[in-house]
Amino acid sequence: MGGAEFALFRMLQPSPPWEATLFVPTGAGLGLYAPLATSPSVCVRKVGPPQLSGASTGSGIRSTLTFALRALGQSLAIRLSPEFRAADVVHTNTSRAAVYSAVASLLSRKKLVVHLRDLVNAESLGGIGFRLFTRVALRRADGVIANSRATLESALPYLRASVDRAVIASAAGISVSTAPTEAEPELRRIGMVARLDPWKGQDLLVRAFADAFPTGDVRLELAGSAAFGNEFYEEELRALVVELGIADRVDFLGHVDDVAGLIASWQVCLHTAMRPEPLGQNVLQYLASGRATIAVNAGGPAEWITPGENGLLFEMGSREGLADALRTVAGDADLRARLGDAARQTPGLLSDAGITTEHAQFFARVAGARSHPAASTARPDASGPRICFVAAPLTARSGVYRSSREIVAEGRRQGHDWSLLLGVAASASGSAPASDADEPWISEIEVNPAGLKGPLELRALFATHPLVADSDLVVSLIPQSDMAMAQTSKPWVAYIRGLPWPAAGESGTGKTLVWKTLERTALRRAAAVWVTTDVLAADVGLGSRAQLVPAGIQPLPRLWDGRGERRTAVWAARYDQDKNPSLFLAALAGTDLQGVMYGSGRLRDQLAAEAPANVSVDGWTTPDALWEGALAYVGTSHREAFGRSAVEAAMSGIPLVLADTFGAAPLLITDPDLRRRFMLPTSDTAAWTRALVDLAADEALRMRLSDHVYGNAQRLTMAASVAAIAGAAARAVRGPSGTQR
């Protein structure tokens, strides 16, 4: 069994949040799945005829007929099973299972979700398998889950436009390390986890290692055994290290049970595949362990590593490039430590529970059930710190009010012991949900602090409230709460989700100066300061103290994949100067495109008077109508802390054209070429016009950008944000020394 089976097992071994039936072929033991046979939450059934390994890799008529007959028998057995008839969603874990299930679900109303774990090409799937997978399985799919954007992009030519899509990493059994990476002066041990296989590139690594360290004490450890008929490769590798004169410094470890422990013992971890790897689970394990990582610049691993920030990339197949990267990390202990510390903070690193939650949300979406289970009212069985989130005073039941409820509810769904204290002004419209009365983890109270006395009143409230008292850590969500917590002895973190003082022009100079001084004084007393984007970190000016903890939104259905003609650009924000709405008007002036602006604010009448004939200036519309017929979402802000509308558009599959000062832009547009074309300076109006005209004229470009931003948006879900918060909170509680505060 391979990575696909291990990933599925990790989701099913605990009780998954869905009723699960697992079909396995007859004629073989359960193997890895044996423990599930006694699970109360998973039904394991053997169905259909025995299946031959390698049957899909042939290309002759006889091979094709043999595979087709066995596939037909398996499909019939699945279709006739009572568990299939009772299912809402059929999830296929491999390409072969997808073919069986696609045939089984013909002329039925079953929703078929195809899991893409390999790149969709003949090299990965075999000749017969590729033809059947693309012509049968993908054409029948209602939804696809891909383990990387690269995997998803390889399937795009074969998918219908209406197919729902999500990029979710496979469950890799990772646990994000909280221990800081030490700047050890000497490099001693490096290693790679991968089965011994020519395409995994161990021979390239051995040669580059010999180039980088012809002498010395650095050791290379190769964890993994030869499989799938590649025993010869291990013999070749052992002969190669002798030939290169490094046999005394290269260790072949074979199969390793404690992979996490082994990775933690290495100072540098490597990924050297010779062809694009769909995901690269070993890279996720390296990053979660906080190790300096070197990987190829193609496939899934390149989506997780930002060169120079949380790892290094080298040209795939380049012996010289790999050797140079090894020399770079060997000669710079501080760089190794910085890469390791940033690695564990990589956005989107999820535990198996977090991955399972994202699958459950996608299954519900495909099935048509968008509701989520209620957050547990009992204290979860969690090993992390007890966190109380506080936000007071709030003048409206929107923005922070809603997002804080979403964060804590999702955290509790993932098993964290989190609570929420909201202080709401009496003037705020609406009222607390009636269900709050049955939820002891949330408390909403009326507060009306004002002026400089406000933080003092809030301090008294926080000091006596039981949710705060029972927590290990307080996470403050707004500046007044920061100032109040700074006057207490309770460990606390400032989570900055917007500029924490008035922006230029929003208030008088004196008031802004006082506010900024009080907030910066408070932030210096926090155990940690989190920000949602690097743009916000630069605005706040905290340097290396600011830790990136991205915000997230609830998953949205994909509405478009870039196919078909559209000619309407959408702008949605407040009609204020800092949102730079005049740039949108200027970019569309003189084009044959249409533009529509949604929002409210003091500049609306002025903009309506200035708008060219092809642009309408409207009020807010409903969320489901916002992206209807949209060619692109255009974000022109001079400064945007995060940009929720951009994330919602990306998650809906709408292409983006964003200012390079837009907080979420670097998170949503990561490809260098796409950044050059669609992440633009606000000073170059012609570049904005060119970007929109190019999108309208080029369907392939629209599809590429749509899939790119959609894939990146999957890392900005609420589940991913909660996972990032949990990891950062654990580090804050332990403190610099690694011991509990």
Secondary structure, DSSP 8 states (H G I E B T S, - for coil): --HHHHHHHHHHSS--SS-EEEEEESSS--GGGGGGGG-TTEEEEEESS---TTGGG--SHHHHHHHHHHHHHHHHHHHHSHHHHH-SEEEESSHHHHHHHHHHTTTS--EEEEEE-S-SSHHHH-HHHHHHIIIIIHHH-SEEEESSHHHHHHHGGGS-TT-EEEE-----------S-----SS--EEEEE--B-GGGTHHHHHHHHHHH-SSSS-EEEEEB-B-TT-HHHHHHHHHHHHHTT-GGGEEEEES-S-HHHHHHH-SEEE---SS--S--HHHHHHHHTT-EEEEESSTTHHHH--BTTTBEEE-TT-HHHHHHHHHHHHT-HHHHHHHHHHHTT-TT---HHHHHHHHHHHHHHHHT--------SS-----S--EEEEEEEESSSSTHHHHHHHHHHHHHHTT--EEEEEEE-TT-SS---GGGGG-TTEEEEE----GGGHHHHHHHHHHH-HHHHT-SEEEE-SHHHHHHHTTSSS-EEEEE-S-SS--TTSS-HHHHHHHHHHHHHHHTTSSEEEESSHHHHHHHT-GGGEEE----B--------S-S---EEEEES-SSGGG-HHHHHHHHTTSS-EEEEE--STTHHHHHHH--TTEEEE----HHHHTTTEEEEEE--S-BS--HHHHHHHHTT--EEEETTBTTHHHH--SHHHHHHHEE-TT-HHHHHHHHHHHHH-HHHHHHHHHHHHHHHGGGBHHHHHHHHHHHHHHHHHTTTTS--
